[in-house]
Amino acid sequence: MNVRTAIGGLLLVAALLTGWLALHHRDKAPVAEGEDATKDYVLHDFQIVALDEQGKESTTLRAPLLERARSDETMTLTTPVFLLPDQDGNHWEMRGDSGWVSAKGDQLKLIGNVSGDSPKVPGVVPTTFRTDHLDVFPNENRARTDARVTMTRPGLSQTGVGFEADMKTRQYKLLSQVKTRYEPNAAR
């Protein structure tokens, strides 16, 4: 046996062993030192535009931090901003201290100091609401909460417990303990 054949044989064995090890360990994602093994991935300072079944924007998400859980594929967010288009393509802006997104992306939760602001365009009455937490269903263009809500429009301030909104049609309702304050001079 010559030296070339021996080296070739050793290289073949090494290649087969490397291939077997790669196949054997391919499902085991490496975890960097100090990295949390419960997370699939982490995004920093990002923007994601989600499309509906017709290929139109259903939600845009911006946040400084997103972490996706490996176990249930849900995502947690730090200070998220969700932009939800109305029927004219103008965006409602919703913010919170933190957020959560379901695995399928069909439910969003905003938690802590939640604010919602109507599109800032001519022809849309400026409307804001503030609450402690809010569930958003982007595929249905709905938002709701069972918490106390303060809603304002020029000349009108309302508070209540429980809130439902249709973002496409810009219709909303407070569900209970509703108090309304009308200031006609402020509406001008």
C-alpha positions as CSV (number, residue, x, y, z in Angstrom):
1,M,0.0,0.0,0.0
2,N,1.4,3.4,-0.9
3,V,1.2,6.6,1.1
4,R,-1.4,8.2,-1.2
5,T,-3.8,5.3,-0.8
6,A,-3.4,5.4,3.0
7,I,-4.0,9.1,3.2
8,G,-7.0,8.8,0.8
9,G,-8.5,6.1,3.0
10,L,-8.0,8.2,6.2
11,L,-9.6,11.2,4.5
12,L,-12.6,9.0,3.4
13,V,-13.1,7.7,6.9
14,A,-12.8,11.2,8.3
15,A,-15.4,12.5,5.8
16,L,-17.8,9.7,6.6
17,L,-17.4,10.2,10.3
18,T,-17.9,14.0,10.0
19,G,-21.0,13.4,7.9
20,W,-22.4,11.0,10.4
21,L,-21.8,13.4,13.3
22,A,-23.4,16.2,11.4
23,L,-26.5,14.2,10.7
24,H,-26.6,12.9,14.3
25,H,-26.5,16.3,15.8
26,R,-28.4,18.4,13.2
27,D,-31.6,18.8,15.4
28,K,-29.6,20.1,18.3
29,A,-29.2,23.8,17.9
30,P,-26.0,25.1,19.5
31,V,-26.5,27.4,22.4
32,A,-24.0,30.1,22.9
33,E,-22.5,30.7,26.3
34,G,-24.9,32.8,28.4
35,E,-27.7,32.4,25.7
36,D,-31.2,31.3,26.8
37,A,-32.0,27.9,25.4
38,T,-35.7,28.6,25.6
39,K,-35.6,31.2,22.8
40,D,-35.6,30.4,19.1
41,Y,-34.4,33.9,18.1
42,V,-34.2,37.5,19.3
43,L,-34.7,40.6,17.2
44,H,-33.4,44.1,18.1
45,D,-34.7,47.4,16.6
46,F,-36.9,45.9,13.9
47,Q,-40.0,46.4,11.8
48,I,-42.2,43.6,10.6
49,V,-45.1,44.1,8.1
50,A,-47.6,41.2,8.2
51,L,-49.9,40.7,5.2
52,D,-53.4,39.3,5.1
53,E,-54.7,36.5,2.8
54,Q,-55.2,39.0,0.0
55,G,-51.6,40.3,0.3
56,K,-52.5,43.6,1.9
57,E,-51.0,44.9,5.1
58,S,-52.8,43.7,8.2
59,T,-50.3,44.9,10.8
60,T,-47.0,46.5,11.1
61,L,-44.9,46.0,14.3
62,R,-42.0,48.0,15.5
63,A,-40.1,47.4,18.7
64,P,-36.6,47.5,20.2
65,L,-36.8,43.8,21.3
66,L,-38.6,40.7,20.3
67,E,-38.0,37.2,21.8
68,R,-39.6,34.1,20.3
69,A,-40.2,31.2,22.8
70,R,-39.0,27.9,21.5
71,S,-41.7,25.9,23.4
72,D,-44.9,27.5,22.1
73,E,-43.6,29.8,19.3
74,T,-45.2,32.9,21.0
75,M,-43.3,36.2,21.0
76,T,-42.8,38.7,23.8
77,L,-42.1,42.4,23.0
78,T,-40.5,45.3,24.7
79,T,-42.3,48.7,24.1
80,P,-44.0,47.6,20.9
81,V,-45.8,49.9,18.4
82,F,-48.5,48.3,16.3
83,L,-49.8,50.1,13.2
84,L,-53.2,48.8,12.1
85,P,-54.6,50.1,8.8
86,D,-58.2,51.2,8.6
87,Q,-60.4,50.8,5.5
88,D,-58.6,53.7,3.8
89,G,-55.1,52.4,4.5
90,N,-54.5,54.9,7.3
91,H,-52.9,53.6,10.5
92,W,-54.2,53.4,14.0
93,E,-51.1,53.5,16.3
94,M,-51.1,51.3,19.4
95,R,-48.4,51.2,22.0
96,G,-47.7,49.5,25.3
97,D,-44.9,48.9,27.8
98,S,-44.8,45.3,26.7
99,G,-46.5,43.0,24.3
100,W,-47.2,39.4,23.4
101,V,-48.0,37.8,20.0
102,S,-49.6,34.4,19.6
103,A,-47.9,31.7,17.6
104,K,-50.2,32.2,14.6
105,G,-50.1,36.0,14.9
106,D,-53.8,36.2,15.1
107,Q,-53.8,37.7,18.6
108,L,-51.7,40.5,20.0
109,K,-51.6,41.8,23.6
110,L,-50.4,45.1,24.8
111,I,-49.7,45.4,28.5
112,G,-49.0,48.5,30.6
113,N,-49.7,52.2,29.7
114,V,-51.6,51.2,26.5
115,S,-52.4,54.0,24.1
116,G,-54.3,54.0,20.9
117,D,-54.4,56.9,18.5
118,S,-56.5,57.2,15.4
119,P,-54.9,58.0,12.0
120,K,-53.5,61.6,11.8
121,V,-55.0,62.5,8.5
122,P,-57.6,65.0,7.3
123,G,-61.1,63.8,7.5
124,V,-60.5,61.5,10.5
125,V,-61.6,62.9,13.9
126,P,-58.6,62.7,16.2
127,T,-59.5,59.9,18.7
128,T,-57.4,58.5,21.5
129,F,-57.9,55.9,24.1
130,R,-55.8,54.9,27.1
131,T,-56.0,51.7,29.2
132,D,-54.0,49.2,31.1
133,H,-54.1,46.2,28.7
134,L,-55.6,45.5,25.3
135,D,-56.2,42.4,23.1
136,V,-55.9,43.0,19.4
137,F,-57.1,40.6,16.7
138,P,-55.6,42.0,13.5
139,N,-57.3,39.5,11.1
140,E,-60.6,40.7,12.4
141,N,-59.6,44.3,12.8
142,R,-60.9,44.2,16.4
143,A,-59.5,45.4,19.7
144,R,-60.9,44.8,23.2
145,T,-60.2,45.1,26.9
146,D,-62.1,44.5,30.1
147,A,-60.1,47.2,31.9
148,R,-60.9,50.9,32.5
149,V,-60.6,53.0,29.4
150,T,-60.4,56.7,28.8
151,M,-61.4,57.8,25.3
152,T,-61.1,61.4,24.0
153,R,-62.2,63.2,20.8
154,P,-62.4,67.0,20.3
155,G,-65.1,68.2,22.7
156,L,-65.8,64.8,24.1
157,S,-64.2,62.7,26.9
158,Q,-65.5,59.3,27.9
159,T,-64.5,56.7,30.5
160,G,-65.8,53.3,31.1
161,V,-65.0,49.7,32.0
162,G,-64.6,47.4,29.0
163,F,-64.0,48.5,25.4
164,E,-64.5,47.1,21.9
165,A,-63.3,48.7,18.7
166,D,-63.5,47.9,15.0
167,M,-60.4,49.5,13.5
168,K,-61.6,49.3,9.9
169,T,-64.9,51.1,10.4
170,R,-63.7,53.3,13.3
171,Q,-66.6,52.2,15.5
172,Y,-66.1,51.7,19.2
173,K,-68.2,51.1,22.3
174,L,-67.6,51.3,26.0
175,L,-69.3,48.4,27.8
176,S,-70.1,49.5,31.3
177,Q,-69.8,52.3,33.9
178,V,-69.7,54.8,31.1
179,K,-69.3,58.5,31.9
180,T,-69.3,61.2,29.2
181,R,-68.2,64.8,29.4
182,Y,-69.2,67.0,26.5
183,E,-67.4,70.3,26.0
184,P,-68.9,72.0,22.9
185,N,-66.3,74.8,22.8
186,A,-63.4,72.3,22.7
187,A,-64.8,70.7,19.6
188,R,-64.2,73.8,17.4
